[in-house]
Structure formats: structure tokens, C-alpha cells
Amino acid sequence: MVFNFLLYWHFLVMVMLIIIFAGIISFLFPRFPSIVVLIISGLMGFVYSICMDFKDGSLFFISINVVVTSIPILLIKYLLFLKRKAEEMEKEF
């Protein structure tokens, strides 16, 4: 059995929008739970697989969306951590 499918351009647009969405939510609302954003992105991957009528690939789409969403969340959390540490070091001197 051959596993062939084509990732259309809207898959890449969806991934880019999810990256932007996760980054904005993490930056504007730093106390917002990251797991909620990850669950929403996983649901977006599942909805995408249903819309594409490719339910067998739903695990692939969900995992790609969750991994791609975690990257901007981690970067923004690290940026906020560095900002907080710099302010603490500035107060010491």
C-alpha cells in the first residue's frame, strides 16, 4: 500500500498563521496557559484533516501543528525570562 498525499499551499498558510497566533498570544498574554494554545493548534490540525477528507493523516497534521506552535511559545517565554532577569540585574547595580 502506497502512502501518497500532496500538501497544498493552504497547509503552509495554516502553519504560518498558527505560528503568528501562538506568538501573539504568548507575547500579549504571558500568563495564558500554553497548553491551551497547543490544544487549539492540535484541533486546527484535526479540522484541517477533516476538511481535506484525509482522516488517516490527522495524527501527522496534529503533531506538525503542535510542534510548530511550541517553537514561538518557547521563544517568547525565553525572551520574557531574559527581560525579567535583565531588570533584576539592573536593580542590583
ZITA-V678387 format. One record per residue. SS is DSSP state (helix for helix, strand for strand, loop for the rest). PHI is phi in whole degrees, -180 to 180 (none if undefined). OMEGA is omega as a letter, one per 30 degrees, with the letter a starting at -180 (* if undefined). Layout:
SS:PHI:OMEGA
SS:PHI:OMEGA
This chain:
loop:none:a
loop:-100:a
loop:-105:l
loop:-123:l
loop:-156:a
loop:-113:l
loop:-84:a
loop:-80:a
helix:-63:a
helix:-71:l
helix:-65:l
helix:-67:l
helix:-65:l
helix:-62:l
helix:-64:l
helix:-64:l
helix:-66:l
helix:-68:l
helix:-62:l
helix:-64:l
helix:-60:a
helix:-65:l
helix:-66:a
helix:-67:l
helix:-63:a
helix:-67:a
helix:-80:a
helix:-76:a
loop:-126:a
loop:-66:a
loop:-90:l
loop:-68:a
loop:-63:a
helix:-68:a
helix:-64:l
helix:-68:l
helix:-65:l
helix:-65:l
helix:-66:l
helix:-63:l
helix:-69:l
helix:-64:l
helix:-65:l
helix:-63:l
helix:-65:l
helix:-67:l
helix:-63:l
helix:-63:a
helix:-67:l
helix:-70:l
helix:-64:l
loop:-83:a
loop:56:a
loop:-136:a
helix:-68:l
helix:-68:a
helix:-95:a
helix:-64:l
helix:-63:l
helix:-64:a
helix:-66:l
helix:-64:a
helix:-66:l
helix:-62:a
helix:-65:a
helix:-68:l
helix:-65:a
helix:-68:l
helix:-72:a
helix:-69:a
helix:-64:l
helix:-67:l
helix:-63:l
helix:-66:l
helix:-65:l
helix:-68:l
helix:-62:l
helix:-67:l
helix:-62:l
helix:-66:l
helix:-64:l
helix:-64:l
helix:-64:l
helix:-65:l
helix:-66:l
helix:-66:l
helix:-67:l
helix:-67:l
helix:-68:l
helix:-68:l
helix:-71:a
helix:-68:a
loop:-92:*
